[in-house]
């Protein structure tokens, strides 16, 4: 189980990582993170950056080292990482690498309710998804080749992982489409009949009724 942390937004880990190299003010932190495409690796809401920095400061993971103003620009506070911040960043990274977490996706949500559509429509939609995945995979491969030509592998492993996961999803979707198109998906005729008549088979009726009865 994931440890409960004082600051839980993953943007906080990204901030600790960049500030661990040298002190920065929040605007510079955002510039560096954007340049590294960190929003491709983790869910980042840029509007929360200043709140995250304040919370890291509040909990002793960052400390202010200077504050100043240049011309008409707003005052900027420069922060550096503390020993506690370095420990938090290292501990958090260890947890992310070692502990699998259940992270439901929008696609999983769609799969969980796909019975609301008929099997023929689901097959068509999945073929559409598969075509898009294959386009994305090809684009990811080209981008990864370009990254490998410029960067050590240490800095592209997340791109390798993303490509592998997308390819695995495409393979799984391809197999499901084959079952639907070939009529070998278990219960496909009952599923099709339900969308034709509106009547659930007895076994599915019992499953659909679960959780609807009063205790």
C-alpha positions, 0 to 999 in steps of 0.5 A: 500500500502506498505511504501517506505523504504530507504532499501527495501531488506527483508534481511535488516529486517532479519539483523536488527532483529539479530543485535537487539539482540547484535552487530555483524560483517556481517560474524556472521550475515550470520552465525546466519541467515543461522542457523535459515534457514532464506532463507526458510522464505524470498527471500535472496541472500547471496551475497548481505549481505554486500551491505545491511549492508552498506545501513543500516549503510548509512541510520542510522539504524546500526552504527559501534562500532569497527573494527579489524583484527584477523591474516590473516583474512580480517578486520571485522567491528562490527555493532550495531542497532540504535534507528532508526533501532529498529523503522524501524524493528518494523514498517516494521514487523507491515506492513508485518503482517497487510497489504496483498500484491499481490505476484504472484508466478511462479505457477500463471504465469503457470496457466495464460498461461496454455491454450497454452497446451491441457486440457489433458496435463494440467491435467497430469501436475497438477497430477504430481504437486499434487503428489509432493505437497503431498510428500512435505506436509508429509515432512513438517509435520514431520519437523514441529513436530520435531520443535515443540518438540524443540522450542516454538510456537513463533519460528515455526509459519512461518513453520505452515503457509507454511504447511497450504499454501501448503495444501491449494494449494494441495486441490485447485489443486486436485479440478481442476484436478477433473474438468479436468478429469471429463470433467466439466471444463467450455469450456473444449471441445472448449479448446480441439478442439482448440488444435485439429484444431488450431481454436479458438471459436468466444468468445475466439477469441474476448478475444484473440484479446483484446489489439492487436488493434491500439488505 
